[in-house]
Amino acid sequence: MTADEKIIGVLGGMGPLATASFYTKLIEETEVTKDQDHYRVIIDSNPKIPDRTKAILYGGDSPVDEMIKTARNLEKSGASILVMPCITAHYFHDEIQKQISIPFYHVLKGLSDFLDSHYPSVKRIGVLSTTATRDSNLFQSFIEHKDVLFPDDADQEGKVMEAIFGANGVKRGNKGDYPKRLLKEAADTLIHEKHCELIIGGCTEVELVLKSEDIQVPFIDPMTIAAQNLTGA
């Protein structure tokens, strides 16, 4: 499907900064010579979708109904394929796909294919994600033939979750040194103590502060892979 035919619908708002970052990736990963070569993109940034971590781990309000409404809104608006820049929300991917008639790109399937083709010899992968993503086995379900490793409980809560959700975390709008330091420390422990050969930004907020140059092994952002796959880069 060409840029003239494909209309990409972004089921966003989880969170808004991650949604904005993903839109930039779509633009940057599209080969163009003029504005008209870009894909039409429809974004519904709906931050009112209930918290996915609270729903998965603590019995909080389900985000599914609101996610389905948002997906249907994008479909009605003309989107021909959907994508969701929130890794944790993929826990509910299949429920949403059943309620719409257009394809719904699966970020973790795309990531798994990328790892198989680009890093076939890598066996130990470290993931920096929300605790809900870790505990729901999302990465473990889609990445086969590799060991998927996470920070221990202390680093998971005190560094990764603090960097994402804490008072000075990314969800509060802070993309500075504080969350970067915490995520780098968690990544370094995975690299040096758990011998991870590659680190994945397993939450869309992670790549907003942690960059490839911050760690000693390859750093993979699943949403960049998604943008490449959706734009044919």
N, C-alpha and C positions, 0 to 999 in steps of 0.2 A: 504494500500500500504506500503510495507516494505522499509527499507533504501536502499535495493538493487534495488528497482523498482522506487521509487520516486526521481525526480530530481527537487530541489527547485530553481526557478529563482527569483532573487531579482532585482526589478526595482528600482534602487537606484540613489544616487547622490543628493538627495533632503533633507538634505545635506549629504556630504560625511562622516562626523563624525557620523551621525545617522545611515548611512548605515553600517559603520564599527562596530558600537555598536550592531546593529541587527545581523550581522554575528556572533559576539561573543556569543550572546544569543542563536542562533541556535546550536552552538557547545556545550554550557554549558547545554542546556536543553535536549540533546540527551544522552540516557543511552548507554554507550559503555564500552567495555573491551579492545578495540584496535582501531587503526586508521580506519580500514576497516568497522567498525560498523557505522561510521558517514554517513550522507546523502551527496550525491554529491550536491554541491551548485554552481550555475552559477550566478555571479554578474555582472550586467552592471551598473556601477556607472556613470551616465550621468549628471554632474553638469551644462551642457548647456541647460537643460530643463528650459524654462522661469519661472520666479517667480510666484508661485501659488497665493499668496496674492494679488499681483498687478493685476493679471488677473481677479480674482474674484471680487475685490472691486473697482479697479480703471481703468478698461478697458485696462490693459496691454496686451502684446502679449500672446496669448493662448498657454498653454503648451501641448495641446492635441496631436498635430501632432508628436511632439518629443517624447512624452510618448508612443504613439502607435508604433513609429519606434523602440523604446527601447524594448517594450513588444514583438514585432514581432522578434526582434533579439534574445531575450531569448528563444522564442518558437522554432525558427530555430536552435538554438544551442542545443536543446534537453530538455529544461525544461518541466516538466509535470504539474507543478503548479506554479503560480506567487504569489508574495507578494510584497507590496510596503511600505517601512519604511518611510512614510511621511503621517501624518494624514490629513493635508489640501488637499493633492492631491487626497484624496478619494472623493472629490467633483466631480471628473472626472472619477471615477471608472467604472461606467456603460458604458460610451462612449468607454473606452479602452476594456472592456470585450467583447463588440460587435465585435471588430476587430480581436480577437484572438480565437482560438478553444480550448485552454486549460483552466482549472479553474483558477480563479483569486480570491485568498483569500481576504475576506473583513474584515479588522482589526476591524471596529466598530461593525459588527455583532458578531464577536468572543468575543469582549469585553462585549457586551450586554448579551450574553449567560453566560459568566463568572460571571457577577454581579448577574444575576438571581439565579445562582446555589450557589455562595459563599457568597453573601451579600443580601439575600432576604429581610431582615428586614430594610436595609438602605433606607431611603427615600430622603435624601438631599445630592446631590453629587456636589462637586465643580470641575470645569475644568479649567486648565491652558493651554490655546491654543493660536494659532494665532487669530487675529481679524477676518480674513477670515473664519476660522473654526467656530468661535462663530456666526458670522453674517449669515452664510449659513445654520445654524441649523443642522449641521451634527450629533452632539451628541444628540440633542433633537429628531431627526428623528429615531434614533436606540435604545435609552435607554427609555423604556416605564415604566410606573408606578412609576417613581421616578422624583423628582424635580431636574433639571439640572441647576446649577447656575454658573455664571461667575463673575469675578471681575467687578467693576464699570468702567466707561470709563477712569477715571484718573489712576487707577491701571492697567487697561488693557494696556494702551499705555505707561505709565511712568514706569511700572515695568515689566509686562510680555513681551511686545513687545521690550522694551529696553533690557531686559535680553537676548532675542533671536537674535534681529537684530541690537542692538545698537553698538556704536563704540568699546565697551568692551564686546560685547555679544558673545554668543556661536557660531553664524555664522561666527564670526571673529576668531574663534579658541580658545576663552577664556572659560575655564571650571573651573575657580577659584572662589574666594569668592564674586566677584562683582555680577555676574549673580545669584549665589546661594542666596545671601542676598535679592535681588529683588524678586525672585520667592518665597522665604520663607515668606517675608512680605506679598505678595499677597495671599499666601496660608493661612497664619495666619488670615488675615482679613476674608477670606471665612469661616474659621472654627469658629472664635469667634463672628463675626458680622452677618454672614448669616447662622450660625449653621450647616455648612456642616459636615457630618459624615464620609466623605471619599473624598480624592482628587485624581483626575486623571491627569496624565501627558499627556495633550491633544495635545502636539506637541512633535515630536521625539527628539527635542533638550532639552526639559525640563528635562527628566530623566538623561541627561548627567551630570547635576549639582545638581539637587534636589534629595535627597534620603529619604528613609522611616524614617531614624532616625532624619531627620531634622524637622519633623512635628509631631503633637500629635494624628493624626488619620491615618488610613491606607492610603498608597500612592500606586496607581495602575499604572503600566506602560503597556499600551495596546500592545506594541511590545513584551514584555515578554510573555503575554498571546498568542500572535500570534506564537511565537517560540514554546511554549508548545504545542499548537494545531497542528502545522505543523510537529512536531517531535513525536507526540503521547505521550508526557510526562504526 
